[in-house]
């Protein structure tokens, strides 16, 4: 069984691929109005997919960096005293 870190990575990558699949026809056809007749697709990608990619990226990669930075900052402040 995969741990939460592995699951979070795959969720992030899967939803990120959805964004790539959304923009692929637009970039290949040079058609700016490609999704105009399907507004529900745009709403789904803009609302749900972007939110999932954003928050899983924050949780997966940025929170551990912030925690490490805070630990190092507190250690340096304690050592300076």
GICORQUI-V234645 format. One record per residue. N is the residue number from 0. RES is the residue in one letter. PHI is phi in degrees with one decimal (NA if undefined). NEAR is the number of other C-alpha atoms within 12 Angstrom. D_LAST is the distance of its C-alpha to the last C-alpha in Angstrom with 2 decimals. Layout:
n	res	phi	near	d_last
N	RES	PHI	NEAR	D_LAST
N	RES	PHI	NEAR	D_LAST
This chain:
n	res	phi	near	d_last
0	X	NA	6	45.37
1	X	-76.5	9	42.81
2	X	-81.2	9	39.36
3	X	-64.0	13	38.02
4	X	-65.7	17	36.32
5	X	-68.3	14	39.66
6	X	-61.7	15	41.56
7	X	-63.3	23	39.22
8	X	-60.8	23	39.64
9	X	-70.6	20	43.42
10	X	-63.2	24	43.58
11	X	-60.8	27	41.65
12	X	-68.0	22	43.90
13	X	-64.4	20	47.06
14	X	-70.8	27	46.53
15	X	-64.0	25	45.49
16	X	-66.2	19	48.84
17	X	-63.2	23	50.55
18	X	-64.0	27	49.20
19	X	-62.8	19	50.50
20	X	-66.4	17	53.84
21	X	-68.8	24	53.98
22	X	-84.8	23	53.48
23	X	-57.6	17	55.62
24	X	-64.1	16	59.01
25	X	-65.7	17	57.86
26	X	-74.5	14	56.73
27	X	-77.9	13	59.72
28	X	-94.8	12	62.41
29	X	55.0	11	60.99
30	X	-104.3	13	62.09
31	X	-65.3	14	59.73
32	X	-97.7	15	61.57
33	X	-61.4	19	61.58
34	X	-98.3	20	60.13
35	X	-63.4	13	61.88
36	X	-85.0	10	64.47
37	X	-128.9	13	61.81
38	X	-66.1	14	59.39
39	X	-67.8	13	58.20
40	X	-66.4	20	56.78
41	X	-63.5	21	54.82
42	X	-65.6	16	53.55
43	X	-65.7	19	52.52
44	X	-66.1	25	50.69
45	X	-69.2	20	49.12
46	X	-92.9	16	48.06
47	X	-81.5	19	47.54
48	X	-63.9	27	46.99
49	X	-63.2	25	44.56
50	X	-65.5	20	42.51
51	X	-64.5	28	42.40
52	X	-63.9	29	41.42
53	X	-61.6	23	38.71
54	X	-72.2	21	37.08
55	X	-68.1	27	37.46
56	X	-66.1	25	35.88
57	X	-62.8	18	32.87
58	X	-65.3	21	32.56
59	X	-73.9	25	33.31
60	X	-111.4	19	31.37
61	X	-88.3	15	28.92
62	X	-59.9	15	27.28
63	X	-61.2	15	26.07
64	X	-67.1	15	24.59
65	X	-66.3	15	22.79
66	X	-61.8	15	21.44
67	X	-64.0	14	20.27
68	X	-61.7	14	18.63
69	X	-64.6	14	16.77
70	X	-60.4	14	15.68
71	X	-64.8	14	14.45
72	X	-66.5	14	12.65
73	X	-68.5	14	10.86
74	X	-63.9	13	10.12
75	X	-65.7	12	8.81
76	X	-68.4	11	6.53
77	X	-69.1	10	5.40
78	X	-70.8	9	5.47
79	X	-74.5	8	3.82
80	X	-79.6	7	0.00
